[in-house]
């Protein structure tokens, strides 16, 4: 059995599309768990979930995607768990079948990073044109487009609940690699991420910088860590700079410093050799169809992308 876990909050239309794509999968042994993070219209969410034949788990108070994904790992019955964002959907009915085949052919794989496209990315600076090849080993994965071996992930503690939201996959990826697991790029049809605008940009910046600073402290070797923490903040502060973001970004830095003190006992730094080895591995990133070369070496995948933007905009 394969389990699909979707955390959602106030995105009913996107959730319906995600669940519909799950229901259309050819694999018969699939269960879908929806974790409602205190949506304002709980009744509508319940109706959509029931309509699509999924299992609903309702939170009365917002607790964040990290805690919900950990709950999903614990309640899932499948050997493999696919994490899907509520604003993502499958583009092929064969995706889950291929995920199972990937895991069956590679016992060392703990995570399969699934190809992801973002139709509304407008430039190469926002998403990349070149993707890894199927089977390539990666040093990261995107949380809303991945499949994982449930027992292996639970054996290292699951998602880091002290991060709440933002960079949680980066932390988990480090622990997977440190434990001897592998993250593999999958050869499936892409998942579409519509990047819903229903999100608190300022709070996300604050949480992202706080978590990036904390992760630098937890894993970077000494003395690299001393330089990496300020560099992490400067890079985050300048990225996508807007005047209204200054306050949340500064607060994120202060939160990060406080978190370093709070979680100082969790520090488990990488060796220089290990750090050098994983930095040679590619990242899992989204691909923007608008900037992809139609003559790519992966024509079967990119031939499907021309219609994805249209499909997403007409949802």
CORNORFEN-V869565 format. One record per pair of residues at least 24 apart in sequence whose ideal C-beta (glycine too) atoms are under 6 Angstrom apart, sorted by sequence separation. I is the first residue (numbers start at 1). J is the second residue. D is the distance in Angstrom with one decimal. If there is no record, write none. Layout:
BEGIN
i:j:d
I:J:D
I:J:D
END
This chain:
BEGIN
i:j:d
38:62:4.5
212:236:6.0
37:62:5.2
113:138:5.5
116:142:5.9
143:169:4.4
209:236:4.8
1:29:4.3
2:30:5.3
3:31:5.1
4:32:4.5
5:33:5.1
6:34:5.0
7:35:4.7
8:36:5.8
9:37:4.1
113:141:4.1
141:169:5.7
10:39:5.0
23:52:5.5
116:145:4.2
9:39:5.3
10:40:5.8
111:141:5.2
37:68:6.0
114:145:4.6
12:44:5.2
16:48:5.1
15:48:5.8
19:52:3.7
35:68:4.0
113:146:5.5
140:173:5.0
19:54:5.6
111:146:5.6
112:147:4.4
12:48:5.9
111:148:4.8
33:72:5.4
110:149:5.3
205:245:5.5
209:249:5.6
166:207:4.3
110:152:4.7
141:183:5.4
165:207:5.4
166:208:4.0
206:248:4.2
210:252:4.6
214:256:5.5
205:248:4.6
209:252:3.1
213:256:2.9
217:260:4.7
167:211:4.2
171:215:5.6
205:249:5.6
209:253:5.9
137:182:5.6
138:183:4.6
166:211:4.6
167:212:5.6
170:215:6.0
174:219:5.2
206:251:5.2
210:255:3.8
214:259:4.5
145:191:4.7
202:248:4.4
206:252:4.2
210:256:4.5
138:185:5.7
99:147:4.6
163:211:4.8
167:215:5.7
218:266:5.9
221:269:4.8
136:185:4.6
210:259:6.0
218:267:5.4
221:270:5.6
219:269:5.9
219:270:5.5
221:272:5.5
132:185:4.3
134:187:3.2
88:144:5.1
7:65:4.7
85:144:3.0
83:143:5.7
7:68:4.1
83:146:5.4
82:147:4.6
18:84:6.0
110:176:5.1
5:72:3.3
26:93:4.8
80:147:5.6
81:148:5.5
18:86:5.6
21:89:3.9
25:93:5.6
26:94:5.9
21:90:4.0
24:93:5.2
27:96:4.3
81:150:4.9
27:97:4.9
113:183:5.9
15:86:4.7
18:89:4.9
25:96:4.8
26:97:5.7
110:181:3.4
14:86:5.4
17:89:4.8
111:183:4.5
112:184:5.6
113:185:5.3
114:186:5.0
3:76:3.5
14:87:4.2
109:182:5.2
117:190:4.6
108:182:4.9
112:186:4.4
114:188:5.6
3:78:3.5
11:86:5.0
109:184:4.6
115:190:4.2
116:191:5.1
117:192:5.7
118:193:4.9
120:195:5.6
1:77:5.7
2:78:4.6
5:81:5.9
11:87:6.0
1:78:4.2
73:150:6.0
114:191:5.4
116:193:5.6
118:195:5.7
2:80:4.9
3:81:4.8
4:82:4.7
5:83:5.5
6:84:5.1
8:86:3.8
4:84:5.7
6:86:5.4
73:154:5.8
102:186:5.6
73:158:5.3
70:158:4.6
70:159:5.1
69:159:5.2
98:188:4.7
66:159:4.8
95:188:4.9
2:96:5.4
67:161:5.8
66:161:5.6
66:163:5.9
92:189:3.4
66:164:5.9
91:189:4.9
66:165:5.9
91:190:5.8
64:164:4.8
65:165:5.3
64:165:4.8
91:192:5.9
162:263:5.9
177:278:5.8
66:168:5.0
88:191:5.2
89:192:5.6
88:193:4.9
87:194:4.8
87:196:4.0
192:308:5.5
194:312:5.1
192:312:5.6
139:278:4.6
139:281:3.9
142:284:5.3
138:281:5.7
140:283:4.9
141:284:4.6
137:281:5.7
138:282:5.7
140:284:5.1
138:284:5.1
132:282:4.9
131:287:5.4
128:285:5.0
127:286:4.7
128:287:6.0
127:287:5.7
127:288:3.6
129:291:4.8
129:292:5.3
121:288:3.7
124:291:4.7
118:286:4.5
116:286:4.7
117:287:5.2
118:288:5.8
113:284:4.0
117:289:5.5
14:196:5.4
11:196:5.3
11:198:5.6
10:198:5.7
119:308:5.6
119:309:3.9
117:308:5.8
119:312:4.5
17:315:5.2
END
